[in-house]
Amino acid sequence: MSVSIQELGQRLKLLRKRLDLSQESLAESMGVNQNQISRLENGVGGTIELLLLLFSFYSKHFHVDLLFSDNFDILEKDEKLSNSHSLNSIAVEKLKLAQSEFSTQVEEVIRLLDIP
């Protein structure tokens, strides 16, 4: 399965809303700008560092393993998740792929903007 940046952003937004947090309050608690949260949730930008911060924050409340799954669902930490170790491995691999893809896209934009 391939999750687009837009779809990932929507899933992150669902997690935030499940916690009844505004973008502003989430950003403040994480020490980032609200604009950064908005851009990531809308699939128009963000950094791997911010994504990892969000995963860390949300992992205190939810099983974030399912963010990249075809069977995405919001499971709170007190709900049992079978085979979580293998799902963690999948999430790590998907993050590595996203990082690689994001890097390639940034390089392409730089190349396009750097044309004399």
URTA-V557207 format. One record per residue. N is the residue number from 0. OMEGA is omega in radians with two decimals (NA if undefined). NEAR is the number of other ideal C-beta (glycine too) atoms within 8 Angstrom. Layout:
BEGIN
N OMEGA NEAR
N OMEGA NEAR
END
This chain:
BEGIN
0 3.10 5
1 3.14 3
2 3.12 9
3 3.10 7
4 3.12 8
5 3.14 8
6 3.08 9
7 3.11 13
8 3.11 13
9 3.13 10
10 3.09 11
11 3.10 13
12 3.10 9
13 3.11 9
14 3.14 13
15 -3.12 12
16 3.11 8
17 3.10 9
18 -3.14 7
19 3.11 4
20 2.99 9
21 3.06 5
22 -3.13 11
23 -3.11 7
24 3.08 8
25 -3.13 12
26 -3.14 12
27 -3.12 7
28 -3.13 8
29 -3.14 9
30 3.10 4
31 3.11 9
32 3.10 6
33 3.14 9
34 3.14 6
35 3.11 12
36 -3.12 14
37 -3.12 9
38 -3.14 10
39 -3.13 14
40 3.13 12
41 3.07 8
42 -3.11 11
43 3.11 4
44 -3.14 4
45 -3.13 9
46 3.06 6
47 3.14 9
48 3.12 6
49 3.12 12
50 3.12 12
51 3.06 9
52 3.12 10
53 3.10 11
54 3.13 11
55 3.13 8
56 -3.08 10
57 -3.12 11
58 3.06 9
59 -3.04 6
60 -3.00 9
61 2.94 11
62 -3.10 12
63 -3.14 10
64 -3.03 11
65 -3.13 13
66 -3.10 12
67 -3.05 9
68 2.99 10
69 -3.11 4
70 -3.11 5
71 3.06 7
72 3.10 5
73 3.10 8
74 3.12 9
75 -3.05 8
76 -3.11 8
77 3.08 3
78 -3.12 7
79 3.10 3
80 -3.13 10
81 3.05 4
82 -3.04 6
83 -3.14 9
84 -3.13 6
85 3.09 7
86 3.06 13
87 3.13 9
88 3.10 8
89 -3.14 11
90 3.12 12
91 3.13 8
92 3.11 8
93 3.09 10
94 3.10 12
95 3.10 8
96 3.13 8
97 3.12 12
98 3.13 9
99 -3.14 8
100 -3.14 8
101 3.14 9
102 3.13 8
103 3.13 8
104 3.12 8
105 3.11 8
106 3.13 8
107 3.11 8
108 3.11 8
109 3.13 8
110 -3.13 8
111 -3.13 7
112 -3.06 6
113 -3.14 6
114 -3.12 5
115 NA 2
END
